[in-house]
Amino acid sequence: MPDLYRLLYRIRRFEETVLENFPKGVFYGTTHTGLGQEANAVGVLGGLQAQDVVFSNHRCHGHFLAYGGDLHALFAELMGRLTGVCGGRGGSQHLHWRNFYSNGVQGGIVPVATGMALAEKRLGRGAVTVAFLGDGTLGEGTVYESLNLASLWGAPILYVVEDNRIAQTTPVELALAGDMPARFQAFGIPSTSLDTSDVLEIAAAAGDLLSQVRASGRPQALILHTCRFGPHSKGDDTRDPAWVAQMRLERDPLTIHAARLPAETRQTIEKETAAEVAAAFEQALSDPYPVLP
């Protein structure tokens, strides 16, 4: 369990460092953090096997780090440095490393991820694909075309909906009719819903679903009702600050998991991880930029 807390805290400190330093002009483009959603990334991706494929979205830092990505390479990518994950060309939203892919066009990743799952099935390598999407993505028509084909053709994919209750500035109740599970069940895709920030609960559910997908070669859906503590990107947050503060008190995945650890263990992890993140940030700052032709 200490390893889980270390990873949760690593993601948190990385993204806090990004938000703290963005106003200084250190990073390029924009950025979307997942503060409060760390348990989703750690819980779901902890059950992967080496050959599995992950598709993330604009809020991808936590997914990348939970997948095993390098802190320094991610900082360098956001800074546009040559040592970045994609040589400084992808920025905050567009990453590719091993079998990890992310793209800022949320609806657009779902058909690509579904096609990748079907390709892996044909190749017979036993890979399962995980696709992360947000509640706002459920308004995209291409999502339902993808669900239809995934069910019809039997794609070994786990669709993970991170429902943080707001799509940029649009609350979920103003954007989605009906209920989320029914949207998957209409295509014959079983759906599991959790309303929790507990990494152990998420890991148990995701591990079971990944095993089912692996055994059956068919799609499943996991809906995680979660909380985003930070703004949509760097500063655009239309929510009541009091509500966000209350969610921090009640739903912080770090607080929930830290309670399982001795205080000394937690403090050691936080000190070591903060130093690790700071060192990676400083190293990226001194890295070279790509040389343009």
Backbone as a ProteinNet text record, in pm:
[ID]
protein_1_A
[PRIMARY]
MPDLYRLLYRIRRFEETVLENFPKGVFYGTTHTGLGQEANAVGVLGGLQAQDVVFSNHRCHGHFLAYGGDLHALFAELMGRLTGVCGGRGGSQHLHWRNFYSNGVQGGIVPVATGMALAEKRLGRGAVTVAFLGDGTLGEGTVYESLNLASLWGAPILYVVEDNRIAQTTPVELALAGDMPARFQAFGIPSTSLDTSDVLEIAAAAGDLLSQVRASGRPQALILHTCRFGPHSKGDDTRDPAWVAQMRLERDPLTIHAARLPAETRQTIEKETAAEVAAAFEQALSDPYPVLP
[TERTIARY]
80.4	0	83.8	201.7	284.9	318.1	335.4	366.8	251.8	128.9	13.2	11.8	40.8	41.8	154.1	267.3	378.7	338.2	267.1	226.2	117.9	23.4	-79	-14.8	79.9	144.6	234.5	297.7	382	298.4	182.8	93.9	48.3	9	-38.8	69.3	191.5	298.2	340	336.8	368.7	271.5	143.5	44.7	39	60.8	69.7	188	298.7	416.9	387.8	313.3	275.9	191	88.4	1.1	75.3	166.3	242.9	334.7	386.7	488.1	435.9	313.4	261.3	259.8	221.6	221.2	359.9	465	601.9	650.7	568.4	607.9	701	703.6	792.5	740.3	607.4	545.4	480.9	459.6	398.7	255.2	174.1	37.2	-50.4	-129.7	-216.8	-194.9	-270.6	-258.2	-388.3	-418.3	-540.1	-499.7	-519.3	-476.2	-592	-556	-654.9	-647.4	-621.9	-617.2	-749	-739.8	-858.6	-898.1	-844.9	-879.7	-765.4	-665.6	-546.7	-576.6	-674	-704.4	-758.3	-821.2	-870.4	-754.6	-654	-538.2	-464.2	-436	-357.6	-436.4	-564.4	-646.1	-669.6	-697.6	-726.8	-600.3	-495.9	-378.3	-286.1	-309	-228.8	-250.8	-360.9	-392.3	-351.9	-272	-232.4	-124	-118.2	-6.6	76.7	197.6	294.1	240.9	161.8	116.1	-8.2	-68.4	-193.1	-172	-280.6	-277.5	-363.4	-316.7	-390.4	-412.1	-536.2	-569.4	-621.2	-552	-591.3	-637.4	-661.7	-719.9	-642.1	-709	-640.7	-594.4	-658.8	-623.5	-541.1	-420.5	-347.4	-227.7	-185.9	-61.5	-66.6	-175.2	-186.8	-187.6	-256.7	-259.2	-118.4	-45.9	89.7	181.7	176.5	263.5	222.4	92.3	46.1	83.5	93.1	134.3	281.9	356.7	499.8	587.2	525.1	599.7	692.9	792.7	899.8	864.7	886.3	858	935.8	1065.3	1149.7	1106.2	1079	1038.2	905.1	817	687.4	702.5	780.1	807.5	870.8	969.2	1040.3	946.8	851.7	755.5	670.1	622.7	541	619.6	753.4	839.4	887.2	851.5	896.5	1042.3	1098	1240.8	1266.3	1384.6	1424.2	1412.3	1428.1	1425.7	1285	1185.2	1047.7	1001.9	887.9	831.2	826.3	785.8	778	871.6	983.7	1080.4	1034.1	937.3	887.7	784.1	737.4	643.4	497.3	469.7	331.1	269	351.7	299.2	222.2	131.4	60.9	-40.1	-97.4	-210.1	-176.8	-69.1	-44.9	83.4	66.5	179.2	174.6	291.1	302.4	430.1	412.6	526.6	486	564.7	529.9	387.6	298.8	160.5	65	116.5	35.2	17	-107.4	-139.9	-237.2	-219.1	-318.5	-343.4	-463.5	-501.9	-604.6	-596.4	-688.1	-828.5	-849.5	-983.4	-1049.8	-1125.5	-1176.3	-1261.3	-1359.8	-1444.5	-1364.3	-1258.1	-1178.8	-1096.9	-1066.7	-984.9	-1064.6	-1196.4	-1276.2	-1277	-1302	-1292.7	-1151.5	-1050.3	-911.7	-879.9	-918.9	-895.1	-970	-1093.7	-1172.8	-1109.3	-1062.4	-994.1	-865.4	-791.8	-669.4	-700.4	-808.1	-847.1	-879.1	-949.4	-982.9	-858.5	-766.2	-641.4	-560.7	-551.9	-478.6	-543.9	-676.5	-747.3	-712.3	-707.9	-672.4	-529.6	-442	-301.6	-280.7	-377.7	-372.1	-267.6	-236.9	-132.9	-188.2	-318	-378.1	-386.2	-371.4	-373.2	-515.6	-532.9	-656.4	-629.9	-726.2	-714.4	-799.5	-746.4	-819.8	-834.3	-955.7	-980.5	-1046.6	-980.8	-1035.8	-1113.7	-1235.3	-1313.6	-1386.7	-1428.3	-1496.8	-1646.1	-1719.9	-1865.4	-1905.5	-1826.6	-1859.4	-1846.6	-1762	-1742.2	-1867.1	-1954.3	-2074.4	-2175.3	-2142.6	-2226	-2179.5	-2075.1	-2018.9	-2075.5	-2127.2	-2188.3	-2092.9	-1966.3	-1869.4	-1846.5	-1874.3	-1863.3	-1960.9	-2083.7	-2186.5	-2166.6	-2111.7	-2073.4	-1966.2	-1874.5	-1766.3	-1819.7	-1910.4	-1968	-2043.5	-2113.9	-2187.5	-2093.8	-1984	-1890.3	-1813.3	-1780.8	-1709.2	-1790.4	-1920	-2006.6	-2034.5	-2059	-2092.9	-1978	-1857.3	-1740.2	-1658.1	-1691.9	-1622.1	-1483.3	-1477.2	-1347.7	-1306.6	-1184.5	-1137.2	-1092.8	-1190	-1162.1	-1241.2	-1178.4	-1245.2	-1259.6	-1383.7	-1410.5	-1423.6	-1340.6	-1342.4	-1390.6	-1510.1	-1565.7	-1529.3	-1452.9	-1422.9	-1524.2	-1630	-1738.6	-1707.6	-1643.8	-1615.4	-1725	-1838.3	-1962.8	-1967	-1861.8	-1862.9	-1771.1	-1820.8	-1742.1	-1699.4	-1576.1	-1522.7	-1603.3	-1710.1	-1792	-1938.6	-1968.6	-2107.5	-2134	-2217.1	-2249.4	-2315.5	-2290.4	-2336.9	-2488.8	-2561.2	-2707.6	-2762.3	-2681.1	-2724.7	-2680.5	-2608.6	-2553.3	-2599.3	-2631.5	-2661.2	-2800.1	-2882.2	-3012.6	-2998.8	-3091.8	-3088.3	-2973.7	-2933.3	-2821.5	-2707.6	-2588.2	-2468.8	-2463	-2491.7	-2483	-2570.8	-2688.9	-2782.1	-2725.2	-2638.6	-2579.4	-2489.9	-2423.2	-2341	-2426.8	-2521	-2603.8	-2691.7	-2723.6	-2803.7	-2732.5	-2599	-2520.4	-2474.8	-2532	-2495.5	-2360.5	-2316.2	-2187.8	-2216.3	-2175.7	-2198	-2128.8	-2190.7	-2138.8	-2134	-2023.9	-2006.9	-1985.3	-2054.4	-2041.4	-1988.9	-1896.9	-1844	-1847.1	-1887.1	-1883	-1786.3	-1657.3	-1555.2	-1425	-1344.5	-1208	-1106.8	-1151.5	-1066.7	-992.9	-862.3	-783	-799	-819.5	-834.5	-966.4	-1072.5	-1201.7	-1194.4	-1131.5	-1119.9	-1032.2	-921.4	-830.9	-899.7	-979.8	-1048.6	-1149.3	-1227.2	-1327.9	-1262.7	-1161.4	-1094.5	-1022.8	-957.8	-889	-983.9	-1101	-1201.5	-1250.2	-1276.4	-1325.1	-1219.3	-1094.8	-987.6	-974.5	-990.9	-985.7	-1101.1	-1218.8	-1334	-1314.1	-1262.6	-1236.1	-1133	-1029.7	-922.1	-974.8	-1063.3	-1114.4	-1218.6	-1302.8	-1414.3	-1382.3	-1283.5	-1253.9	-1363.4	-1440.9	-1552.9	-1542.7	-1611.7	-1599.6	-1672.3	-1622.4	-1684.6	-1672.2	-1753.5	-1745.7	-1735.2	-1652.6	-1638.5	-1663.6	-1765.4	-1800.4	-1757	-1666	-1611.9	-1663.6	-1755.2	-1804.1	-1697.9	-1632.9	-1511.1	-1521.3	-1415	-1413.3	-1286.1	-1301.6	-1186.7	-1172.3	-1058.4	-1038.1	-990.2	-915.3	-858.9	-951	-909.4	-989	-988.9	-1070.1	-1070.7	-931.4	-870.8	-732.4	-650	-613.1	-524.9	-600	-718.3	-785.1	-933.9	-990.7	-1132	-1217.5	-1269	-1351	-1473.7	-1590.3	-1714.8	-1790.6	-1733	-1801.3	-1793.1	-1884.6	-1884.8	-1759.3	-1671.5	-1549.3	-1576.6	-1689.4	-1723.2	-1750.2	-1814.1	-1840.6	-1709.9	-1620.1	-1490.6	-1414	-1416.6	-1347	-1406.1	-1536.8	-1600.7	-1561.2	-1552.8	-1510.4	-1366.1	-1282.9	-1144.2	-1141.1	-1230.7	-1235.5	-1287.6	-1385.4	-1455.1	-1400.9	-1342	-1315.8	-1170.7	-1077.8	-938.3	-880.3	-840	-787.2	-659	-578.4	-456.1	-487.5	-584.4	-623.2	-681	-764.6	-828.4	-723.8	-627.8	-529.3	-422.2	-390.1	-289.8	-331.4	-463	-513.4	-478.4	-440.3	-405.2	-257.9	-181.4	-36.7	5.1	111.2	167.8	213.9	200.5	234.3	378.3	468.3	609.1	630.9	562.5	573	521.9	406.4	348.3	441.4	494.9	582.1	709.4	763.1	883.5	854.2	742.4	703.8	687.3	619	594.6	724.9	815.7	943.5	1026.1	1036.4	1115.3	1055	922.4	856.1	862.4	845.3	855.5	994.5	1097.4	1235.4	1253.7	1195	1204.3	1139.7	1021.7	950.6	1027.8	1077.2	1153.2	1279.5	1347.8	1470	1438.4	1329	1290	1254.7	1186.9	1150.1	1274.7	1368.7	1490.5	1575.2	1578.7	1655.1	1596	1463.3	1398.1	1421.5	1428.3	1452.1	1586.9	1682.4	1815.6	1837.7	1736	1748.2	1739.8	1798.3	1798.1	1664	1641.5	1527	1562.7	1460.9	1490.5	1552.2	1636.1	1697.5	1610	1555.4	1467.8	1548.9	1496.8	1571.2	1571.5
-122.3	0	127.5	127.5	249.2	285.3	184.9	212.7	284.8	249.9	318.6	464.8	489.8	628.7	707.7	643.2	710.9	755.3	669	701.9	809.3	799	903	1038.7	1039.6	1165.5	1217.6	1127.8	1170.4	1243.3	1188.7	1253.9	1389.2	1394.2	1519.9	1627.5	1593	1691.9	1735.8	1643.3	1681.6	1790	1765.4	1858.6	1988.4	1981.4	2105.6	2189.3	2123.4	2194.8	2261	2191.6	2248.2	2374.3	2366.3	2481.5	2597.2	2565.3	2669.9	2745.7	2676.6	2736.3	2781.7	2748	2789.1	2941.3	3019	3164.4	3223.6	3147.1	3196.9	3180.6	3122.8	3105.6	2987.9	2895.6	2779.2	2679	2666.2	2565	2628.4	2545.7	2592.3	2543	2612.4	2570.8	2586.5	2483.6	2484.7	2355.2	2336.2	2212	2185.6	2059.3	2017.3	1916.5	1952.8	1865.4	1780.9	1672.2	1580.8	1575.8	1689.7	1693.6	1639.9	1541.1	1479.1	1350	1328.3	1209	1106.9	1125.5	1041	893.1	861.6	721.5	648.3	720.4	656.4	600.2	683.9	642.8	527.8	543.6	443.1	313.8	324.5	205.3	125.3	193	122.7	64.6	144.6	102.1	9.4	-6.1	-99.4	-244.2	-272.3	-409.1	-444	-358.1	-383.1	-490.1	-551.3	-637.1	-565.2	-613.9	-541.4	-512.3	-603.7	-587.7	-499.5	-459.5	-383.8	-242.1	-184.5	-54.2	44.3	167.9	271.6	391.4	438.1	562.3	662.2	775	880.2	1002.5	1110.4	1229.6	1353.9	1468	1593.3	1598.3	1520.7	1519	1392.5	1389.1	1262.9	1244	1346.1	1334.3	1219.7	1210.6	1104.8	967.5	954.2	826	787	884	857	812.4	881.8	847.3	714.2	687.9	560.2	444.9	471.6	370.6	335.9	423.8	400.9	504.6	610.8	715.4	792	855.2	921.9	1068	1108.4	1246.1	1348.3	1327	1421.7	1435.6	1323.3	1326.9	1399.6	1388.2	1455.8	1605.9	1644.4	1787.3	1846.3	1775.6	1825.1	1837.6	1746.3	1753.7	1878.6	1908.8	2027.7	2156	2147.6	2263.8	2273.1	2175.8	2176.6	2141	2063.3	2030	1900.9	1889	1774.7	1642.8	1646.7	1526.5	1483.7	1553.9	1521.9	1388.1	1342.9	1213.7	1201.9	1308	1311	1416.6	1436.4	1533.4	1676.5	1703.8	1839.7	1880.9	1788.1	1823.2	1804.1	1721.8	1688.8	1776.9	1831	1916	1837.1	1906.8	1850.8	1742.8	1749.7	1663.6	1546.9	1554.2	1456.9	1379	1263.6	1181.6	1045.1	990	851.2	793.4	687.7	616.7	471.2	381.8	239.3	221.1	161.6	140.8	242.4	361.4	468.6	578.6	620.2	725.6	824	952.7	1049.3	1152.3	1207.8	1307.1	1400.3	1528	1626.4	1619.1	1547.1	1533.5	1411.4	1433.7	1321	1225.2	1276.5	1187.9	1112.6	1175	1114.3	995.1	985.1	872.8	743.8	752.3	631.4	537.8	586.3	494.3	442.4	525	479.7	369.1	390.6	289.9	160.6	173.6	55.2	-20.7	53.7	-10.3	-77.4	-15	-75.8	-206	-205.9	-327.6	-440.7	-407.9	-509.4	-557.7	-466.7	-505.7	-600.3	-568.8	-654.9	-792.2	-793.7	-922.3	-1007.6	-946.2	-1020.2	-1071	-992	-1032.2	-1142.4	-1158.5	-1266.6	-1251.6	-1126.3	-1104.2	-1095.7	-1113.2	-1113.2	-977.4	-871.9	-736.8	-688.9	-617.6	-547.2	-398	-325.8	-180.2	-111.7	-5.3	78.6	217.1	268.1	401.3	488.2	599.4	693	802.5	825.2	934.8	1006.5	1128.5	1207.4	1209.3	1261.5	1268.4	1352.3	1456.8	1539.8	1466.7	1364.2	1288	1209.9	1184.9	1106.8	1184	1306.5	1381.4	1369.1	1289.8	1275.8	1152.6	1173.6	1063.2	950.3	984.3	881.1	780.7	823.4	731.1	615.1	645.3	541.4	453	508.4	425.7	325.5	372.2	286.1	177.6	213.4	114.6	7.4	48.9	-46.9	-149.4	-101.5	-192.2	-276.3	-216.1	-291.2	-410.3	-389.3	-498	-596.9	-543.3	-628.1	-719.7	-665.4	-741.1	-800.7	-764.3	-820.2	-762.4	-637.7	-573	-589.5	-635.4	-649.1	-514.1	-435.4	-299	-267	-191	-138.9	12	57.5	201	253.7	351.6	409.3	553.1	578.8	714.2	780	887.5	965.9	1080.2	1055.9	1153.1	1249.9	1362.5	1463.2	1568.8	1535.6	1611.4	1744.5	1771.7	1896.9	1884.4	1925	1923.6	2066.8	2098	2234.2	2322.6	2388.5	2470.3	2428.2	2313.1	2267.2	2153.6	2175.8	2069.2	1951.3	1831.3	1710.6	1708.6	1765.2	1761.6	1849.5	1939.3	2022.9	1965.9	1854.5	1800.7	1659.4	1578.2	1437.9	1401	1345.4	1293	1145.1	1095.1	954.5	924.8	796.9	763.4	703	714.4	671.2	520.9	438	293.6	248.4	309	268	294.6	392.5	424.3	310.2	243.2	128.2	2.4	-13.2	-133.2	-143.3	-29.2	-31	-105.7	-113.1	-183.7	-321.3	-366.2	-496.3	-497.5	-380.7	-369.9	-357.6	-455.4	-446.8	-325	-267.1	-143.7	-154.9	-109.3	-104.3	40.8	85.3	223.7	227.8	321.4	345.2	494.3	529.7	669.1	674.6	683.5	673.6	738.2	776.8	822.6	729.6	611.9	514.9	429.9	439.7	368.6	217	166.4	22.1	-27.7	48.4	11	12.9	116	128.2	16.9	-11.6	-116.7	-252.4	-281.1	-410.1	-423.4	-318.7	-323.8	-329.6	-246.2	-243.3	-374.3	-430.3	-557	-667.5	-671.2	-772	-752.9	-627.7	-600.6	-630.8	-596.3	-627.1	-778	-853.7	-999.5	-1052.4	-992.1	-1033.9	-1003.5	-884.1	-848	-942.2	-972.9	-1059.9	-1200.9	-1249.4	-1385.2	-1396.4	-1293.8	-1301.4	-1242.4	-1151.5	-1081.4	-984.4	-938.3	-848.6	-722.7	-615.1	-487.3	-484.9	-398.9	-367.1	-216.5	-163.1	-21.1	-4.3	90.2	127.3	277.1	313	454.2	496.1	591.4	639.3	780	792.3	924	984.1	1086.7	1136.3	1286.1	1346.8	1490.2	1552.5	1659.2	1736.4	1858.8	1871.1	1981.5	2108.1	2092.2	2206.1	2259	2365.3	2421.5	2330.1	2364.9	2285.4	2281	2397.7	2403.5	2477.8	2601.2	2670.4	2760.4	2809.6	2901.7	2917.1	2840.4	2856.3	2760.6	2810.8	2728.7	2808.3	2761.6	2833.1	2773.4	2674.7	2607.6	2687.7	2659.1	2723.4	2680	2773.4	2736.8	2659.5	2688.4	2618.8	2470.8	2442.1	2301.4	2229	2293.8	2231.6	2205.8	2302.4	2286.4	2170.2	2155	2044.9	1911.2	1905.9	1782.9	1747.7	1848.4	1823.2	1758.7	1803.2	1747.9	1604	1577.5	1448.7	1344.5	1390.4	1296.6	1294.1	1345.5	1348.1	1207.1	1150.5	1013.4	998.6	1104.9	1097.2	1088.4	1168.4	1166	1029.8	975.8	846.7	736.9	732.8	625.1	651.4	776.2	808.8	759.9	754.8	710.6	565.4	490.3	349.1	330.8	438.1	429.1	489.4	439.3	506.9	647.3	740.3	879.9	894	820.3	830.3	782.2	674.8	623.3	725.3	783.9	884.5	1004	1053	1170.3	1142.1	1022.1	984.9	980.6	920.8	913.3	1053.1	1139.9	1275.1	1352.5	1340.1	1410.7	1360.6	1228.5	1170	1202.9	1193.3	1217.2	1364.1	1454.2	1597.5	1630.8	1570	1593.1	1535.7	1418.9	1355.8	1443.9	1496.4	1582.6	1712.1	1771.2	1896.2	1875.9	1764.3	1736.3	1716.3	1647.4	1625.1	1756.6	1845.2	1976.3	2058.7	2063.4	2141.9	2085	1953.9	1892.3	1929.5	1925.2	1959.9	2105.1	2192	2333.4	2358.9	2272.1	2291.4	2211.3	2140.4	2058.1	2144.2	2098.4	2177.1	2171.4	2273.7	2273.5	2197.6	2148.2	2084.8	2187	2139.8	2224.6	2218.9	2333.2	2337.3	2331.7	2260.1	2250.7	2384.9
0	0	0	58.5	48.2	-95.9	-182.6	-322.7	-391.5	-356.3	-413.6	-371	-244.4	-197.3	-265.1	-285	-351.4	-492.4	-563.6	-699.9	-700	-608.9	-597.1	-569.6	-478	-440.1	-551.5	-626	-738.7	-843.5	-873.9	-971.3	-918.8	-791.5	-731.7	-735.3	-693.6	-689.3	-829.4	-924.8	-1062.2	-1109.6	-1092.2	-1146.1	-1066.2	-936.6	-859.3	-906.5	-938	-987.1	-1122.1	-1207.1	-1336.5	-1317.3	-1233.2	-1212.3	-1144.8	-1053	-984.6	-1080.4	-1180	-1266.9	-1402.6	-1437.1	-1568	-1584.6	-1483.5	-1500.1	-1524.1	-1497.6	-1515.1	-1659	-1745.7	-1884.4	-1908.3	-1814.7	-1826.1	-1928.1	-1936.4	-2021	-2143.5	-2245.5	-2369.7	-2382.1	-2462.7	-2489.6	-2368.4	-2341.9	-2224.9	-2149.1	-2042.7	-1966.9	-1893.1	-1871.5	-1801.5	-1694.6	-1569.8	-1461.8	-1409.4	-1341.5	-1285.6	-1134.7	-1070.6	-923.9	-868.1	-781	-724	-793.1	-913.6	-991.5	-995.4	-911.2	-917.4	-896.7	-811.9	-782.1	-904	-996.1	-1118.3	-1199	-1221.5	-1300.3	-1233.2	-1104.6	-1032.3	-1017.5	-985.8	-965.3	-1090.7	-1200.5	-1326	-1387.6	-1396.3	-1472.6	-1395.1	-1267.2	-1190	-1229.8	-1299.7	-1339.3	-1481.1	-1545.1	-1683.9	-1694.3	-1811.8	-1848.7	-1953.9	-1978.1	-2062.2	-2202.1	-2258.1	-2396.1	-2409.1	-2298.6	-2303.2	-2356.4	-2406.6	-2473.2	-2394.1	-2381.1	-2309.5	-2400.3	-2405.5	-2474.9	-2372.6	-2362.7	-2270.6	-2349.7	-2278.3	-2339.8	-2299.2	-2299.8	-2266.7	-2120.4	-2034.2	-1891.8	-1865.2	-1923.3	-1937.4	-1845.1	-1772.8	-1694.9	-1595.3	-1520.3	-1420.8	-1483.5	-1597.1	-1667.9	-1712.4	-1767.3	-1816.2	-1702.7	-1590.6	-1478.6	-1415.7	-1407.6	-1353.6	-1445.9	-1575.1	-1672.6	-1658.2	-1593.6	-1574.8	-1640.3	-1691.6	-1759.3	-1667.1	-1726.1	-1652.8	-1622.5	-1499	-1456.7	-1538.4	-1550.6	-1621.8	-1767.3	-1833	-1973.8	-1991.2	-1893	-1903.1	-1880.1	-1780.6	-1761.2	-1888.6	-1942.5	-2060.6	-2180.1	-2191.8	-2302.4	-2291.4	-2171.1	-2151	-2174.3	-2158.6	-2181	-2325.2	-2408.8	-2547.6	-2564.6	-2472.2	-2476.5	-2555.5	-2604.8	-2687	-2610.9	-2481	-2397.6	-2357.1	-2409.5	-2375.7	-2430.5	-2383.6	-2424.8	-2576.9	-2642.2	-2789.1	-2846.9	-2782.4	-2830.7	-2820.9	-2733.7	-2717	-2818.6	-2900.7	-3009.2	-2971.3	-2868.9	-2836.6	-2730.9	-2642.4	-2537.3	-2432.4	-2365.3	-2250.3	-2287.9	-2407.9	-2441.1	-2533.3	-2606.3	-2713.1	-2686.5	-2623.7	-2581.7	-2649.4	-2675.4	-2718	-2660.6	-2583.3	-2524.9	-2505.8	-2564.5	-2561.8	-2613.6	-2532.5	-2576.7	-2515.1	-2487.1	-2429.8	-2534	-2553.6	-2649.3	-2582.8	-2608.9	-2562.7	-2671	-2668.1	-2767.2	-2706	-2739.5	-2684.7	-2739.4	-2849.3	-2908.5	-2845.5	-2738	-2659.9	-2742.1	-2815.5	-2894.2	-2998.6	-3047.8	-3153	-3109.2	-2976.7	-2932.8	-2924.4	-2911.9	-2887.4	-3008	-3131.7	-3245.6	-3269.2	-3242.8	-3260.6	-3160	-3034	-2931.1	-2961.8	-3010.4	-3044	-3160.3	-3259.8	-3371.8	-3329.6	-3236.9	-3186.1	-3112.9	-3034.4	-2962.9	-3060.4	-3167.5	-3267.7	-3341.1	-3368.8	-3435.2	-3347.5	-3219.1	-3126.7	-3116.3	-3122.2	-3117.3	-3238.6	-3354.9	-3477.7	-3472.6	-3411.6	-3401.7	-3297.8	-3209.1	-3112.9	-3005.2	-2967.5	-2867.3	-2725.2	-2711.1	-2578.3	-2512.6	-2589.5	-2533	-2509.1	-2401.4	-2370.4	-2386	-2439.2	-2453.2	-2348.2	-2289.8	-2194.6	-2255.8	-2261.1	-2316.3	-2210.3	-2175	-2078.1	-2150.9	-2107.3	-2163.1	-2050.3	-2077.6	-1976.3	-1998	-1901.5	-1914.9	-2035.6	-2066.4	-2182.2	-2314.2	-2318.2	-2441.2	-2479	-2383	-2411.5	-2496	-2531.9	-2625.5	-2768.6	-2793.3	-2927.6	-2997.8	-3119.2	-3193.3	-3225.5	-3249.6	-3286.3	-3173.4	-3048.8	-2935.5	-2952.7	-2993.6	-3002.9	-3126	-3231.3	-3345.3	-3303.2	-3219.3	-3171.4	-3078	-2987	-2896.4	-2974.5	-3078.2	-3160.9	-3223.2	-3283.7	-3348.9	-3246.7	-3131.4	-3027.9	-2981.4	-2964.5	-2920.2	-3032.4	-3150.8	-3266	-3305.4	-3303.1	-3348.7	-3233.5	-3111.4	-2996.7	-2977.9	-2931.9	-2908.9	-2762.8	-2736	-2598.3	-2541.5	-2499.3	-2454.7	-2329.6	-2239.6	-2121	-2138	-2149.1	-2156.4	-2012.7	-1978.5	-1843.6	-1853.7	-1801	-1799.8	-1667	-1673.5	-1553.9	-1547.1	-1475.1	-1463.5	-1349.9	-1385.4	-1282.1	-1274.5	-1336.9	-1320.9	-1395.1	-1474.8	-1549.8	-1670.5	-1786.7	-1909.3	-1939.6	-1907	-1912.5	-1818.2	-1866	-1777	-1778.8	-1838.6	-1850.4	-1751.8	-1649.1	-1554.4	-1625.6	-1574.9	-1641.9	-1656.2	-1558.8	-1566.3	-1678.4	-1731.6	-1844	-1978.6	-1976.2	-2100.7	-2133.6	-2031.3	-2056.6	-2005.7	-2095.9	-2057.4	-2022.5	-1942.1	-1905.9	-1811	-1803.8	-1716.7	-1796.9	-1743.6	-1815.2	-1839.9	-1740.8	-1766.8	-1883.2	-1895.3	-2001.2	-2139.7	-2150.9	-2280.9	-2329.7	-2239.2	-2276.8	-2289.5	-2197.8	-2196.9	-2320.6	-2380.9	-2504.6	-2616.6	-2608.8	-2710.1	-2660.8	-2548.7	-2496.2	-2427	-2379.2	-2308.6	-2160	-2078.9	-1934.1	-1874.7	-1773.1	-1714.8	-1562.7	-1504.8	-1360	-1318.9	-1215.8	-1169.6	-1026.8	-1001.8	-868	-838.8	-718.1	-674.1	-557	-588.7	-485	-530.1	-432	-458.3	-393.4	-353.5	-284.9	-387.5	-391.3	-491.7	-479.6	-359.6	-343.8	-401.9	-384.2	-442.4	-594.7	-648.4	-793.1	-849.3	-782.5	-829.7	-831.5	-729.3	-723.3	-837.9	-861.3	-967.9	-1104.6	-1126.3	-1256.8	-1284.8	-1183	-1201.7	-1242.9	-1180.9	-1216.6	-1360	-1399.1	-1533.9	-1639.2	-1611.7	-1706.3	-1725.1	-1618.8	-1628.8	-1713.8	-1697	-1776.3	-1924.5	-1952.8	-2092.1	-2152.2	-2076	-2123.9	-2153.1	-2066.9	-2081.8	-2192.3	-2205.1	-2299.9	-2436.2	-2440.4	-2564.5	-2603.8	-2504.7	-2532.8	-2445.8	-2486.1	-2414.9	-2281	-2193.6	-2065.3	-2045.3	-1954.9	-1920.9	-1770.6	-1729.5	-1588.8	-1577.9	-1503.1	-1484.2	-1344.9	-1339.4	-1213	-1186.1	-1092.1	-1051.8	-959.8	-1008.3	-945.5	-920.5	-869.9	-840.4	-894.8	-969.2	-1016.6	-927.6	-858.9	-766.6	-837.4	-945	-1014.1	-1122.4	-1192	-1301.1	-1422.4	-1521.5	-1644.6	-1705.1	-1721.9	-1769.2	-1664.5	-1690.7	-1595.7	-1498.1	-1536.3	-1446.3	-1469.1	-1561.9	-1596.4	-1513.7	-1402.3	-1313.8	-1272.3	-1313.5	-1285.8	-1166.8	-1101.6	-991.8	-862.6	-770.7	-639.7	-563.6	-526.5	-453.9	-324.8	-260.7	-136.5	-163.5	-276.3	-312.5	-340.6	-413.1	-443.7	-314.7	-223.1	-95.3	-15.7	-20.2	51.9	-7.9	-140.7	-206.2	-168.9	-155	-112.4	26.2	113	248.3	248	162.4	168	70	-41.7	-150.9	-199.4	-121.4	-166.8	-161	-275.4	-274.4	-194	-184.3	-105.7	43.6	88.3	229	266.2	177.7	203.6	218.9	127.8	133.6	239.6	265.4	367.3	504.7	528.9	659.5	688.2	585.4	602.9	637.5	632.1	651.5	784.3	843.2	960.5	921	1013	983.6	935.5	996.3	957.8	814.5	776.9	639.3	540.1	570	480.7	464.8	574.1	569.3	490.1	504.9	429.6	280.3	244.2	102.7	45.4	117.1	67.2	50.2	146.3	137.9	20.1	6.1	-102.7	-238.9	-248.9	-377.5	-416.7	-321.6	-350.9	-403.9	-345.1	-391.9	-531.9	-558.1	-690.1	-797.5	-767.1	-862.7	-886.1	-779.4	-792.4	-875.5	-855.1	-931.5	-1079.4	-1108.5	-1247.7	-1315.8	-1243.6	-1296.4	-1328	-1235.5	-1255.5	-1369	-1379.3	-1487.7	-1623.3	-1633.4	-1759.4	-1797.3	-1697.6	-1722.5	-1792.2	-1766.2	-1823.7	-1951.6	-1995.8	-2115.8	-2242.4	-2353.8	-2478.2	-2550.3	-2630.3	-2720.8	-2849.5	-2921	-3051.3	-3147.3	-3234.1	-3335.9	-3460.5	-3499.8	-3615.7	-3744.9	-3847	-3974	-4047
[MASK]
+++++++++++++++++++++++++++++++++++++++++++++++++++++++++++++++++++++++++++++++++++++++++++++++++++++++++++++++++++++++++++++++++++++++++++++++++++++++++++++++++++++++++++++++++++++++++++++++++++++++++++++++++++++++++++++++++++++++++++++++++++++++++++++++++++++++++++++++++++++++++++++++++++++

